[in-house]
Amino acid sequence: MSSVFFIRLLRLFILLFFQVLVFNHIHLMGYITPIVVGYMIVCFHRNASRVGILLWGFFTGLLFDIFSNTAGMASAACTLIAMIQPILINMLAPRDSSEELIPTFHTLGFWNYIFYVFLLMLVLHATFYMLDAFTLVDWPLTSFAIIGGTLLTTLITIFIELLVRPRKKTESHS
């Protein structure tokens, strides 16, 4: 087994640990809850196996479901974003970039990376909360939870990215 597998496994357990013990207990305005386990799928490189991404997405969501008692909603949402992640990364990555491109601020550019994370988190939260509500009776509240959760999770993901991959120092001109 490669070291990439163990790094992903470690990332999964760290994200799951913080999701279950910290982020599941954050309910801004009573409805906005970040789902940071989606960062697991955000980190896959450009040429990763599609089957591998789908399996990682499903098992990430499954573990989230088990520890958060969400009855398959996270499995469906994480599998869906794992399915669209390769398409998004190919659309947003520079044409002359490496096949092993890892999506970061440095490789995609600041705004492309934020757009990439925002779209994945929007699909994740929309799927999760629509399956949770399973009705359009209270659509303003569901929309509020989707947009708020997406924005909060995108912000948290950007902070995680800045902590994990700090900007390389440039040479000083003194």
Helices and strands as residue ranges (DSSP letters): H 3-21, G 23-25, G 36-38, H 39-42, H 50-68, H 73-92, H 105-108, H 110-133, H 139-164
